[in-house]
Amino acid sequence: MKSYRSFIPKSAAYFPVKDALPPRDIHFVLLPRFTMLALSSAIEPLRVANQLSQHELYRWHTVADTPAAASSCGVELNVQSSLNGLQTAGQLFVCSGTDPRNAASERTMQALRRISRMGGKIGALCTGAFTLARMGLLRDRRFTLHWENQASFREVYPDLQSSERIFEIDGPLLTCGGGHAATDMMLALITADYGKAFAQAVGDMCLHGVPRPPETPQKTSFAFAHNARNRHVTAAIEIMQRDLESPLCLDEIARECGCSRRQLERQFKKLLRTPPAKYHRNLRLDFAHSLLIETNMQLLDVAVAAGFTSRTQFSRCFSERFGTPPSKIGTPPCAGNPTNRETKQ
């Protein structure tokens, strides 16, 4: 009996494919707390391609080093095969999600290194780039990961520069930011295999619409999100986001934006109902929060990375924003993670 991986359902819609290639096997390595949205967004275009063509163009396989993998939403999936027994040298994607830095166990890392030595093409969905960086696969490569995790990624791997695009294809290396960007990346793969018209038909069946090009940014612009056309406020926020570690004073930001400090304060209060200094501080505190969640950095190092010169001031501001001191955020000290954030003064 055929498994659901290769089952080709009957369909009212049909798109003939001439000269179908041998079935292409794609393996998805599920790490703890992987994101279900990214996984399903990657697999469904493959299923739809089979359905539309009535050919087994693609086969997909879920693998892990455990019998089941828990997603970030708590749903567990039984995997179809063990990563340790995988002998393929084909296409493989590391699927990660929350808490990605050490999501891959040492056993998983050993298996992935073995597959890489065999010539396997290893890519990543969502935050899987953390695992690829641990393997040394990203140096001098174009790659991306989810925008929420890029700041902490830069702190852990300062020599690696991720892009802010929805997906990247750099030779055999395919990475995407997760979510529906996984569909766009798979549609690009289908385009390379069977042409633009067929990929567009797959996108229409997924109700995805026109496939987005890789250079599409992951986040909507501030102006679009807030329906704002104030160039001074937009420029100021871009400067604030650019200089989290070495923040400029408000006078310097206003000068770069081509307005006075008082003008900028009035425009922020009118548009965002908050003073620009507070908005800037909150950006830095949110950045610090992500570092505490995703890294083992000491409190003082986190404070400095977020542009605070005093740990006391940082702790006070952090507690005001989040209702809890920064020392209570993140993974507690344990075996394999012995860092005590309070030890380094």
GIBELMO-V247057 format. One line per field, one symbol per residue. ss: DSSP state (H for helix, E for strand, L for the rest). burial: 1 if it has 24 or more other ideal C-beta (glycine too) atoms within 12 Angstrom, else 0. A space follows every 10 residues. Layout:
ss->???
burial->???
This chain:
ss->LLLLLLLLLL LLLLLLLLLL LLLEEEEEEE LLLELHHHHH HHHHHHHHHH HHHLLLLEEE EEEELLLEEE ELLLLEEELL EEHHHLLLLL EEEEELELLL LLLLLHHHHH HHHHHHHLLL EEEEELLLHH HHHHHLLLLL LLLELLHHHH HHHHHHLLLL LLELELEEEE LLEEEELLLL HHHHHHHHHH HHHHLHHHHH HHHHHLLLLL LLLLLLELLL LHHHHLLLLL HHHHHHHHHH HHLLLLLLLH HHHHHHHLLL HHHHHHHHHH HHLLLHHHHH HHHHHHHHHH HHHHLLLLHH HHHHHLLLLL HHHHHHHHHH HHLLLHHHLL LLLELLELLL LLLLL
burial->0000110100 0000101000 0011111111 1111111111 1111111111 1110111111 1111110011 1100001011 1110010101 1111111111 1111000110 1100110001 1111111111 1111101100 1111111111 1111111001 0111111111 0011111111 1111111111 1011000111 1110110100 1101010100 0100000001 0111111011 1001101101 0011001010 1011101100 1100011011 1111111111 1111111111 1111111100 1001101100 1000111011 0000000000 10000
